[in-house]
Amino acid sequence: MDFSRIQAVIFDFDGVIANTAVDIASSVNATLEHFGYQPLSQEQVIIFVGNGAERLLRRSIAASMQISKKILPEEETPPFEEVYAWYVDYYKQHCIEKTRLYPGAQDLLELLSIQDIPCAIVSNKPHEITDAILNKMDIHKYFAAIIGPEQTSHVKPDPEGLILALQHINEGRQKVGKCQILPENVLMVGDSATDIQAGQNAGTKTCAIASGYGNKDKLAASGADYTIHMVCQLLVHLQCITSPPQAHS
């Protein structure tokens, strides 16, 4: 893969930029226990990460009920909307207790910033939680766009979020007289098959992170253009990038 042609990078968040597993699992289990369900192991919860918080909770509730063999009468089952709202509020308040950036992630973002290579995040995680974590970690400044499921009609593997992120990037570039970046010069970096498929559907290059939370077999079969173990390894490949071209007057 020719990394010298990359002019913008779009990242997934969980399992790529930050290790969020403990805080996600703790927040899911706090939610389960609050509503009378049995908690799950961290490993069980993380298996369900990647397709958005709604599916994460629905799968966690189903797994909890299967383990406990507990079937609540319909009149005692809390409305899912109430469970979801409680989870988002709780997780937002506890989103950085154990969450940490992966080694080298900030160095990579700093390098891309110096090279004037715009970055974005497209995540199926609730936008307000991603936003809160980025602000608390003081890395919000590195991203030209942060796209969550609330801003799109379809989540990954649909390409809508990536297309919207690139649109935001190009709008910012247009304001300062810079050339538009085409999808084929964008790198989508993710740890799940849905991330790679989203990139492929959007026409970008793709990089798989093998150490993340996604299903390893599905990720290997997704046909990513490049595979690395952790995001910090991109430092070596992206050092050769030059800034995207300026628009001519």
N, C-alpha and C positions, 0 to 999 in steps of 0.2 A: 504494500500500500504506500502511495506517495503522500507522506504527511506534509510536504512542502506546499501542496495545493490547498491545504485547509486554511480557511479564512475566518471561520467562526466555530465555536464549540457549544453544543447543547448537552447538558448533563441531566441524568436522573439524579435523585438526591439520596434517598435511603439506600445504604449499602454501597454507595459510590463516593459521594463527597463526605458523608458523615456516618458513623456507626451509631445508629439510633435504636438498636434492637432492644436494649434493656428498658428504655423509657417507653417504647411502644408496648412491649409485653406487660410492663407494670401498669400502664394506663388501661390496657384492655382488661387485665385481671381486676383492677380496681372497679372497672365498669361492671364486669361480670358479677363480682361479689356484691356490689351495691344493689343490683337488681335480682339477687338471689340465685345466681348461677355459680357453678363450681369453677374455680380458677384452673388455668392450663399451665403447662410448662412453657418456658420462654421459647424452646425449640418448636413446640406446637404452634404458638402464635406466629412466629416468624415465617413459617411455611405459608401462611395466608397473606403475607405482605406482598404488595406489588400491583394489585388491581383496584386500589382505592380503599378508603377507610370503611365505606359502607359494606363492601364485600368482606373485608377483614373482620368486621364485627359479626356479620351474619354467619360466616364460617366458624368463628370462635364460639358463638352461641350454640350452633348446631353441634360442634365438637364437645362442648361442655355438657350438653344434654345427653349426648350419646354415652359419654363416660359415666355420668351420674345415673343414667337410666331414668332420669327425671323428666316427666312430661307435665308441664303446668296446664291446668284448665285454661281455656281460651280467655275467660274473664280475668284470670290472674296474670296473663302474659302482658308485660308492659309494651306499649306501642313502640315500634322500632324507632320512630322519629325521636321519641323521648330518650331512648338508650343512646342513639347516635349523638344527639345534642349534648348529653351528659359526658360522653366520651370526649368529644371535641373540646369542651370546656375544661375538663380535667387534664387532658393531655397538653393543652396550651399552657396550663399553669405548671406542669411538671415536665416540659419538653426538653429540658437541658440539664437535668439532674445527673444523668450518667452519659448523655450523648457527647461524643467527641468527634472532631474532624479526623479523618484518616491521615496517617503520616504522609507528609508531602503534598497534601491537598491544597493547603494555603499557598505553598511555594509555587505550585502549578498555576493557581489563579493569579498570583502576583506576576509570574512570567508572562502569561497571556495578556495581562493588563499592560505590562511594559511594552509588549510587542504590538499593542493596539489590536489584539484579536478579541472581538466581543464574545461574551459568554452568556448563556441563559440556562435556566432550570425549567424542565418540564417534568412535573411529578404528578402522580395520582393521589398524593397526600393532600389533605385540606390546605388550601393556600395560606390561611391565616397562621397555621402552625409552622409551615415552612418559612414564612415571613418572620415569625417570632424567633425561630432558631437562628436564621441568618443574621438578624439584628443583634441577638444576644452574643453571637460568635464574632460579630463585627466583620462579616464577609459579604454583607448585602451589597456593598459598593462595587463588587466585582461583576455583578450581573446586570445586563441590559434589560432582561425580562425574566420574570418569575411566573410561570404559568401553572395553575392548579386546575382541578376538575371543575371548579365553579365557573371558570372562564370559557369552558368549551361545552359543546353538546355531546361529545364523545371522548372517552379517555383512551389512552394508549391500549392496544396497538394502533388505534386510529391515528392518522398523522395530523389531525387538526391542531393539537397543542404545539407541535413542532413548527407547523406552518405559521401559526400565530406568533410564536417566539421569534421566528426569522422576520416576520413582518415588523415586529417591534424594533428589532435590531436595525433593519433597513430604514425604518422611519427616522431613527436616531442618526443614522449615517447621512441620510439625505439632508437633514437640517444643517449639517456642517460640511456639505459639499463632497461627500465621499460616495464612491461607487456602490451600487447594490451588490449584495452577496447572493450567489445562486445556490440552490440546495446541494448541488454536487460538490460544492466547496465547503460544506458544513460537515462536522463530525458529531454524530450522536453517540454518547457514552452512557452505557447502562449495564445493569447486572441481571437483567431478565430477558427472556425471549420477547416479551411484549415491548421492551425498549428497542430491541434490534428490529423487530417487525415494524414498529412505528417509524424508525429511521428509514428503513427500506421503502415503506409506503410513501414517505415524504420525499424520497429521492436523495437522501443524504448518504454519506459514508458512515459506517458503524464500527464501534469498538466495544467489545464485550468485557466486562469486569468479572473474572471467574470466581473471585472470593466473596462476592456479595450474597444477597438473600435469595435470589431467584433460583428456580429449579435448574440444577446443573446440567441434567440431560437435555432439557428443552433449550437451554442456552447454547449448548454445544451444537445442537441440531439447527439452530436458527440461521446459520450462514453469515455470521458477522464478518466484516472485512478484516478485522484484526481482533485478537484476544490477548489480554494481559491479566495478570493476577490482581494488581491493585492500581488505582488511578495514578499514583505517584510515578509509575513507570512511563507515563506519557511525557514526563519532563525531558527524558532523553530524546524522544521523537519530535517534540514540538519546539525544541530549541532552534531548529533549522528554519522555522517559519519566518517569513518576512511579513510586514504589515500589508493588509489588503490595499489595493491601489486606490489612489485619490481620483475623484472625478475631474475631468478637464474643464477649464473655464470656457 
